[in-house]
Amino acid sequence: MLRPTGVDIRRFLLSLLITLVILAILYYFTLPAMNPKSAGFWVFLFGAVLLLDLSYRGLCAILVYRHAKGGDHAFSRARFGASGAILFILRAALLALIALPLLIALFGSAPFFHARAYSRILTVTDGDVTDIPSVEGTSSIALMDTQSAAKLGSREMGSLSSVISQYEVSAYTQINYHDAPVKTSPLRYAGFFKWIGNHKNGVPGYVLVDPVRMEADYNALPQGMIYVPSAYLQEDLSRRIRFRYPTKMFTNVHFEIDEDGNPWYVASVCDHTIGLFGGTQVVGAILVNPVTGDMEYCDVSEVPQWVDCVFPGELICEQYNNYAQLSGGFWNSIIGQVGCRRVTEAAGTSEQDAASDYGYIAKNGDVWVYTGVTSVNTDSSNIGFILSNQRTEETLFITCAGADEFSGMAAAEGEVQEKGYQASFPSLILVDGNPTYIMVLKDDNGLVKMYAAVNVEQYNMVATAATQADCIGKYRALVGGEISQEEAIGEETPETETDTSGYETKTVTIQKLQTIDRDGNTWLYLVDTDDNIYCAKYEDVIGMLLYEEGDRITILTDGTNFALPDTAD
């Protein structure tokens, strides 16, 4: 006669124990967030139910096999006929209990039902063309792309014989360091066995690449970084974070340094603000000291000023696309598309993909990301740009019709097509009131060979030169009508006259004269007895050869630059 339940409690508890052991091992290596808003949590839960069922059925099968081998076939039918049916019903009911609410939550979080909620995740305010960084701030524009930075970093590593055999350069992060844009990358273990041999000392340092000076420096640390992404077991960075914050959904784990050069890893913490799985938004960040393993969680409003990348560029682009396409409702984004816009995309990507690279600018102590905005129809023009703070997600939309970034890159490459140079993704600057793309041109080896400036509104106006200063000078002359397009892309820098119409006449006493070579030109610096400093290209003020320190002289000046009255127009 069958038992009422048909389930062997002892074997069920044994199978439960086996399941828990397997789940503990799986959790250790997969590290899902124990949060119902995490997809990994539900996958883990489904796996737990299936493992429990399989382990119990496996134990039953072993028991049946033993009795059947002994000739007791009646035991198999009587003992487990009912239990199999009961377990099947229990398993199906449990899976249905999990799956049905999950499916409802999944579909209930879709943009179809919450289009306007998706469009409100990102707050966008209207900016002005003057929010575009001026040409005077080009020293704070990162013109180097990640590929070029990686080559410089690898070259610097090649000169360090003590670390090159055990470590390699990791992924680069764009940060603002001492009010200047730099790319930084920590070293990483070059494989499991290199970690085995070096994990007690940790990762010894990181690389800093200056995209303005085109230089890379290796910075050795007094103490090695123990908790890093390239480590294993308990020293793995993600495992360290997960065990401290088991319910946090974190992503975008990347390396940064503070203003004192101390290393940190930053992980963006996300939440789903629409239903169970929709409306991803960054709500905070976890800051990890990789040397000690200490960490803390900060809300977005409490993130320290030196942290630069809390909101990933890809997320900003996704949120802007939702803002620009779903504000008129879901069906409008599909059929009418009235007022719909999107960020610019590289050729060959789908409409759901964001641009593959961005322009960066160090502004007010933060890193801001640029990308163009175009219509949802496939074309090569922009209707404006967005400028978004990666720490606070303050986002500006700047109306500016013209060519998109990729058209600007193609225009620059076309002017030097005989050289075969490739353009990096451009940054955006304002030159004498003209929105302008500025970029570097690289050879096949990824080395920077030239600079290019392209007018956004008239992208057939292109200037190229070997230095950034000469490129901007030629571009200004081109826009001002002082030189032709052919002269703007020539090897030689054309001579242009300085406009002194706004200069004032001033008589000063010379305290000091000093010449300095800058961007291939010799500049003369004049210091007067009031400690004011004026400068000019030496060739433009060659008459200064007749003056000495202590002489009184009449000059034309705007407060910074100067000219001699007899040579000025």
Protein Blocks (a to p, Z undefined) as FASTA:
>chain_A
ZZfklpafklmmmmmmmmmmmmmmmmmmnopacdfkbmklmmmmmmmmmmmmmmmmmmmm
mmmmmmmmnopamlmmmmmmmmmmmmmmmmmmmmmmmmmmmmmmmmmmpmklmmmmmmmm
pccddddfklpccfklmmmccfbdfklmmmmmmmmmmmmmklmmmgccdddddddeehia
cdddddddebjklmmmmmmnopabdcdddfklopacddddfbdcfbdfkbghjllmklmm
mmmmmmbccehiacdddfkopacddddddddfehjlgoiacfbdcdddfknopacdddfk
lgcfklmblbgfklmmmmmmmmmmmmnojklmmmnopoiacddddehiafkbccfbdcdd
deehiacdddddddfbdcfbdfbdcdddfklopacddddedddfklmmmmmmmmmmmnop
acdddddddeehiacdddddddfkopafbdcdddfklmmbccddfbfklmmmmmmmmmno
pacfklmmmmbdcdddddfklpccdddddfbdcdddeehiacdddddfkopacdddfklm
mmmmmpcehiacddddehjaccdfklpZZ
